[in-house]
Amino acid sequence: TNIIRRLEDKAGTEVRLAGPLNETEFGRLINGTGRWFDPELEYDYLRLDILDELAVDGLGGLRSLLHSSLKSLAIKLAERAR
């Protein structure tokens, strides 16, 4: 939550995310009446911004871990589906 607040502060948003971030809530806020980030921002890019902020907080390896883990899991899922 603090990371999202920092990003909202940097962007000068008019509204705040009240609960957990998910794609539905992102869509509601980005397309809503109050300004919440640039309307051209995509959900995945916001998630990358969050990972960048985690790196600022000293958790830089998390981005690499997630990328390698998710990539290998995506490969396993594709193999299983065959």
C-alpha angles and dihedrals in degrees: 000000000000090000093052089047090054091050091047090050092050091050094046093233122188095210132042134221105251101191140014118326115250133149094263094052090044090055092047093052099039091051096038130106098262122067111262110168123315110320088228092060114114124218094243092053091053089052089052089050088054090052089050090053090050087055089054086055090055099266098109095137092063093077092054092045093051093046095050094042096047093044092053092045091051089054091049091049091051091049092049092051092059 
